[in-house]
Amino acid sequence: MPSIGDIKHSIRSITDTEQITRAMHLISTSKMKKAINKYESNHVHFERVQSALKDIFAHTSEVDHPYIGESENGRAAFITIAADKGLCGGYNHRILEFAEKSMAASEEKYILTVGQEARAYFERRGYMIDVEFLHVSQNPSLYNARNITNDILELYDNGLMDEVYVAYTQFHSVLKQEPKLLKLLPLSSSNFADIDVETQYTAEMNYHPSPKEVFDILVPQYIVGLVYGCLVQSYASEHCARMAAMENATNNAEDMIDDLTKKYNRARQSSITNEISEIIGALETLS
């Protein structure tokens, strides 16, 4: 049976751990709320860009642009968004396993990682990381989204890849997040099937100077919005998972402290009983 001193030391250690997990839970709650506010504040602009692109698809007979159509060679690039660190339950495992399964069908593929956990996961499995975006997972800003988009478009424009996908964790609510694969390039009308346009009409629209030049401006903005949304939703999902993990850890710590406190009280009572028995025995011997 452990001594009273050992039990007191265990109680202090677990209490310190409980304070840390409780603090991490509160921090993740705050970060998750800020991430959702970021996403919602940018969502209106992004919806307008989507609506404009759908309007072009619907009212232009032929649009010849490298960002539109179906790929022929099938060289696919996969961007995987994970966390920079652990302690967030099964969040990293779910998205990384999902991304690996999603890219399994592609014979020629490029792997682009966001987050230290994504890089470590693919390296452990013998994959070669083609592009790594550092210190982005914990800072889902429009600046980082533009940098990722610029790198993607540069590789795509140079003919190094024919399709671009992003694997991220879609945020539905605090209780529900799920891995999802989203196609970034090339675009087709099916990408905008669930998007509402601002004005309904049937005539064909003429764009000045041309639909191609309009696409040159709108498509990068569209992809920036998509990448930013994926970063923010993944960030919010990560902290939802960390909230749940830290809450479970805190509850487990409280249960362990309760059990150890009972053991401490029993050990203390046993020690007092033994001391009383020794005193009584000594008195009887003296008498």
Summary of the structure (lengths in Angstrom):
residues: 287
radius of gyration: 28.5
end to end distance: 34.3
largest distance: 116.6
contacts: 848
relative contact order: 0.19
helix: 60%
strand: 12%
